[in-house]
Amino acid sequence: MGNSLEQRCVIALAASRLLVAGLIAALVYRSSAAEVTKTVVYKAGQDGYHTYRIPAIIRAKNGDLLAFAEGRKDGAGDHGDIDIVLKRSSDDGQTWGAMLLVHDEWDDPTAKVWIGNPSPVVDLMDPEHPGRIWLAFTRSNERVFVTSSDDHGATWTARREITDTAMDPAWGGWYATGPIHGIQLERGKHAGRLIIPSDHRDLEQKGWGAHILYSDDHGATWQIGGVDTREAPNALHPNENVAVELVDGRILVNARDQHGTDPATRAVAYSSDGGTTFYAPFAAEPNINTPIVQNSLVRFAATDWGDERNILVYSCPGHATQRRDLTILASFDEGTSWKMKWVLHRGPAAYSDLVKLDEELLGVLYEAGEPLYGEIVFAVFRLGDFATGSK
């Protein structure tokens, strides 16, 4: 029996809505893609370095973007002669200035020592030094240091070692700050606290772990917060991680799973006390499909900022097993689910870091090139249509 007139009208209306939705989705993709601008910030072989890796980016209080990276002088990978370098943009990433050497092995510049894992954070709540930038980093992944800048990254203080308070004596073989931007908490009784996501290896357990470094005195002292260390046979091995403050005051930490037996390549944990502890161990995050690699996460909008919606934005290589196809994800429920997936860059891509530029634009600094690691690129994209299309 055929459908009634009413049923046919309902079917036609539904089909029309599907067609319109499809057209909107197509327009969103084309509009977003058309808005993307890309600029090479670091290129292998230039300025005296064999390779540039491990990008991290922040916006200074004066509005400048600071793009940090490891400048690797030889082809020895993670354990060669490595410095931390910096480039600045004063026009939201359209152009980048000359490279600045932030830290080298000053005692013996010829020594094969790796100074790396840059993790910068801007302290906007320091009453005496508003906008002071703190940079945490490691020496040969065995010792932990900080330095600071009061002129938006133009000059930096002498490095100060914090290994005694930032590292458990049981950890050894590998320790890394970040490598990603840190955050400053805005909500609750821990507002003002500086957070540096970090990771480590444990000599006795022969496994990996993730932990938080924090400071409650505007960088004067640093201490270990939440820790989750796993033995080698464990299903999850939390490793490099990124933190974001949720609107309810909790901290969401999203970590790389370093070759655990669980099929998930990402793991998540939460803190309800400002990063002092994790209230539950890291659990597998099956909703993000990415290879074993560092990822980035940043808040774009919040209802307690006056925005209509809560929006988190995530960047990662989108291929399941290969470091390629840098993909942008968006969450509208504080990281519980990821509704949108959009490939920003097709081809080789690995580590990345996100930064909010304004109420419409974001930037992402990421490893790319043919072959991979040939360059570090900064891309600017508009989230408005992309976010609206997921309602």
Order of alpha helices (4+ residues) and beta strands (2+ residues): alpha-beta-beta-beta-beta-beta-beta-beta-beta-beta-alpha-beta-beta-beta-beta-beta-beta-beta-beta-beta-beta-beta-beta-beta-beta-beta-beta-alpha
